[in-house]
Amino acid sequence: MLNIFLSSDRVRSMPNGPADRDRVVLSDPRAIRALAHPARLAIIEALTAGDELTATELAAVTGLSPSATSYHLKALAKWGIVEAGQARADGRDRPWKSTGRSVEISSRVPGSTAVAEIAILDMFLDRNRAIATEFLDHEASEPPEWRDAAALASHDYWLTAAELAEAAQAIRDALAPYEQRLRDARPAGSRLVRIARIMVPRADTVGPGEHSTSPGASPRTPRPGAPRGGDVA
């Protein structure tokens, strides 16, 4: 599970937000920029599921060599996002683990890391699109029960800010029992399932009698020069 809250003010205001021990909060612009790399997001995604994995095992996730994956692990460890676990019995390759269940971005100066945040968002969307496309490409070969259970859907709702917060919390509560299921706790027949959430107000609409906080706003697009895997620490 990968939870990157691009607005930590929302998280801090939630009455039942993640416990502090489960949160990694990044405020240093260098740390935020360090996330803007697809391999690093893939590593966080894999480790926040609860498993401890070696660089060799994570190489299958990043698509890189074990040595290149190890480089990215050390970069993430520099900012306290991951850490080395206990050596395994064979002692040949030390596993890595996540230091929390969520990574939150809290820029000290609003807007100062916007380019990096947009790059992270782009990679988040690209990754989820790739997973959905892969399922659709092989849907015909999936067992009927999985085809019936899978869903790809989106819908617009008119909500107040309080209702949006309540809906987001309700979804978190519904999924909480399934978080960080380690290998020995996974039921027979279970599979890794991607559930992605985008819950944001539409910038091009406002409610009756309200005024847009950003006149003339339109759906945000990546800014020219947004990093896509380069210039990382």
C-alpha positions as CSV (number, residue, x, y, z in Angstrom):
1,M,0.0,0.0,0.0
2,L,1.3,3.4,-0.9
3,N,-0.2,6.4,0.8
4,I,1.3,9.7,-0.1
5,F,-0.7,12.6,1.2
6,L,0.2,15.6,-0.8
7,S,-1.5,17.9,1.7
8,S,-0.5,16.9,5.2
9,D,-2.8,19.6,6.7
10,R,-5.7,17.4,5.6
11,V,-4.1,14.5,7.5
12,R,-3.4,16.4,10.6
13,S,-7.0,17.6,10.8
14,M,-8.4,14.1,10.6
15,P,-9.7,13.0,14.0
16,N,-8.8,9.3,13.3
17,G,-5.7,9.8,11.2
18,P,-2.8,7.3,11.1
19,A,-0.9,6.9,14.4
20,D,2.3,8.9,14.5
21,R,4.4,5.7,14.7
22,D,2.9,4.6,11.4
23,R,3.6,7.9,9.6
24,V,6.7,9.2,7.8
25,V,6.4,12.9,7.4
26,L,8.7,14.6,4.9
27,S,9.2,18.3,5.0
28,D,12.7,18.8,3.7
29,P,12.4,19.7,0.0
30,R,15.4,17.4,-0.8
31,A,13.5,14.5,0.7
32,I,10.4,15.3,-1.2
33,R,12.3,15.6,-4.5
34,A,14.0,12.3,-3.7
35,L,10.7,10.5,-3.9
36,A,10.2,11.7,-7.5
37,H,11.6,8.5,-9.0
38,P,9.5,5.5,-10.2
39,A,11.9,2.9,-8.7
40,R,11.7,4.6,-5.2
41,L,7.9,4.8,-5.3
42,A,7.8,1.1,-6.3
43,I,10.0,0.2,-3.4
44,I,7.9,2.2,-0.9
45,E,4.8,0.5,-2.4
46,A,6.2,-2.9,-1.9
47,L,7.6,-2.4,1.6
48,T,4.6,-0.6,3.1
49,A,2.6,-3.7,2.5
50,G,4.4,-5.1,5.6
51,D,6.9,-7.5,4.1
52,E,10.7,-7.3,4.6
53,L,12.4,-7.7,1.2
54,T,16.0,-7.8,0.0
55,A,17.5,-5.6,-2.7
56,T,17.5,-8.7,-4.9
57,E,13.8,-9.3,-4.3
58,L,12.9,-5.7,-4.8
59,A,14.8,-5.7,-8.1
60,A,11.9,-7.7,-9.5
61,V,9.6,-4.8,-8.5
62,T,11.8,-1.9,-9.7
63,G,12.9,-3.6,-12.9
64,L,16.5,-2.7,-12.1
65,S,19.6,-4.6,-11.1
66,P,20.0,-5.5,-7.4
67,S,22.9,-3.1,-7.1
68,A,20.9,-0.2,-8.6
69,T,17.9,-1.1,-6.4
70,S,20.3,-1.1,-3.4
71,Y,21.3,2.5,-4.3
72,H,17.7,3.6,-4.3
73,L,17.1,1.9,-0.9
74,K,20.0,3.7,0.6
75,A,18.7,7.0,-0.7
76,L,15.3,6.3,0.9
77,A,17.0,5.2,4.1
78,K,18.8,8.6,4.2
79,W,15.4,10.3,4.7
80,G,14.1,7.7,7.2
81,I,11.6,6.2,4.8
82,V,13.0,2.6,4.9
83,E,15.6,0.9,7.1
84,A,17.5,-2.3,7.2
85,G,15.9,-5.2,8.9
86,Q,17.4,-8.2,10.8
87,A,19.8,-10.3,8.8
88,R,18.3,-13.6,7.6
89,A,19.7,-16.9,8.6
90,D,21.9,-17.3,5.5
91,G,23.3,-13.8,6.2
92,R,23.9,-13.2,2.5
93,D,21.4,-10.4,1.8
94,R,19.9,-8.2,4.5
95,P,16.2,-7.4,4.0
96,W,14.8,-3.9,4.1
97,K,11.6,-2.7,5.7
98,S,9.4,0.4,5.7
99,T,9.5,2.7,8.8
100,G,5.8,3.5,8.5
101,R,2.6,2.6,6.7
102,S,2.2,6.0,5.1
103,V,4.4,8.7,3.7
104,E,3.1,12.3,4.0
105,I,4.5,15.3,2.3
106,S,4.5,18.5,4.4
107,S,6.3,21.2,2.5
108,R,7.7,23.9,4.8
109,V,7.0,26.6,2.2
110,P,3.7,26.0,0.3
111,G,4.4,25.6,-3.4
112,S,8.1,25.2,-3.0
113,T,8.0,21.5,-4.0
114,A,5.1,21.7,-6.4
115,V,7.1,20.4,-9.4
116,A,8.3,17.3,-7.4
117,E,4.8,16.7,-6.1
118,I,3.3,16.8,-9.6
119,A,6.0,14.4,-10.8
120,I,5.1,12.0,-7.9
121,L,1.4,12.3,-8.8
122,D,2.2,11.6,-12.5
123,M,4.1,8.4,-11.5
124,F,1.3,7.4,-9.1
125,L,-1.3,7.7,-11.9
126,D,0.9,6.0,-14.4
127,R,1.5,3.0,-12.1
128,N,-2.2,2.6,-11.4
129,R,-3.1,2.9,-15.1
130,A,-0.5,0.2,-15.9
131,I,-1.9,-2.2,-13.3
132,A,-5.5,-1.6,-14.5
133,T,-4.5,-2.1,-18.2
134,E,-2.6,-5.3,-17.3
135,F,-5.7,-6.7,-15.7
136,L,-7.9,-5.8,-18.7
137,D,-5.4,-7.4,-21.1
138,H,-5.7,-10.7,-19.2
139,E,-9.3,-10.4,-18.0
140,A,-10.5,-13.2,-20.2
141,S,-8.2,-15.7,-18.5
142,E,-9.1,-14.6,-15.0
143,P,-11.4,-16.9,-12.9
144,P,-15.0,-15.8,-13.0
145,E,-15.1,-14.9,-9.3
146,W,-12.2,-12.4,-9.8
147,R,-13.7,-11.0,-13.0
148,D,-17.0,-10.4,-11.1
149,A,-15.3,-8.9,-8.1
150,A,-13.0,-6.5,-9.9
151,A,-14.2,-3.0,-10.6
152,L,-13.0,0.1,-12.5
153,A,-15.3,3.1,-11.7
154,S,-15.3,6.8,-11.1
155,H,-18.1,9.2,-10.2
156,D,-18.6,12.8,-9.3
157,Y,-20.5,13.7,-6.1
158,W,-21.6,17.0,-4.7
159,L,-20.1,17.0,-1.2
160,T,-19.1,19.4,1.5
161,A,-15.6,19.4,2.8
162,A,-16.8,17.7,6.0
163,E,-18.7,15.0,4.0
164,L,-15.6,14.3,1.9
165,A,-13.5,13.9,5.0
166,E,-16.1,11.5,6.4
167,A,-16.2,9.5,3.2
168,A,-12.5,9.2,3.1
169,Q,-12.4,8.0,6.7
170,A,-15.1,5.5,6.1
171,I,-13.1,3.9,3.3
172,R,-10.0,3.8,5.4
173,D,-12.0,2.1,8.2
174,A,-13.4,-0.5,5.8
175,L,-9.9,-1.3,4.5
176,A,-8.1,-1.2,7.8
177,P,-8.6,-4.9,8.7
178,Y,-6.7,-5.9,5.5
179,E,-3.6,-3.6,5.9
180,Q,-0.2,-5.1,6.2
181,R,-1.2,-8.7,6.1
182,L,2.0,-10.7,6.4
183,R,2.6,-13.9,4.6
184,D,1.4,-16.1,7.4
185,A,-1.8,-14.1,7.9
186,R,-3.0,-14.2,4.3
187,P,-6.0,-16.4,3.8
188,A,-5.9,-19.1,1.2
189,G,-7.0,-17.9,-2.2
190,S,-6.0,-14.3,-1.5
191,R,-4.2,-12.2,-4.1
192,L,-2.6,-8.8,-4.1
193,V,-5.3,-6.4,-5.1
194,R,-4.7,-2.7,-6.0
195,I,-7.2,-0.2,-4.6
196,A,-6.4,3.3,-5.6
197,R,-8.2,6.4,-4.2
198,I,-8.4,9.9,-5.7
199,M,-10.8,12.0,-3.7
200,V,-10.4,15.7,-4.7
201,P,-12.7,18.6,-5.4
202,R,-13.1,19.5,-9.0
203,A,-11.2,22.7,-9.7
204,D,-13.7,23.7,-12.4
205,T,-16.8,23.6,-10.3
206,V,-18.1,25.2,-7.1
207,G,-21.3,24.8,-5.1
208,P,-24.3,27.0,-5.2
209,G,-23.6,30.5,-3.9
210,E,-19.8,29.8,-3.6
211,H,-16.8,31.2,-5.3
212,S,-13.9,29.3,-6.6
213,T,-10.8,29.8,-4.5
214,S,-8.7,29.9,-7.7
215,P,-10.6,32.0,-10.4
216,G,-10.2,30.6,-13.8
217,A,-8.8,27.3,-12.5
218,S,-8.7,24.4,-14.7
219,P,-7.5,20.8,-14.2
220,R,-3.8,20.9,-13.4
221,T,-1.4,19.4,-15.8
222,P,2.3,18.6,-15.3
223,R,4.5,21.6,-15.5
224,P,7.2,21.8,-18.1
225,G,10.4,20.4,-16.8
226,A,8.7,18.2,-14.1
227,P,11.2,15.5,-13.2
228,R,10.5,12.0,-14.4
229,G,13.1,9.9,-12.7
230,G,16.1,12.3,-13.1
231,D,17.8,14.7,-10.8
232,V,17.2,12.7,-7.6
233,A,19.3,12.6,-4.4
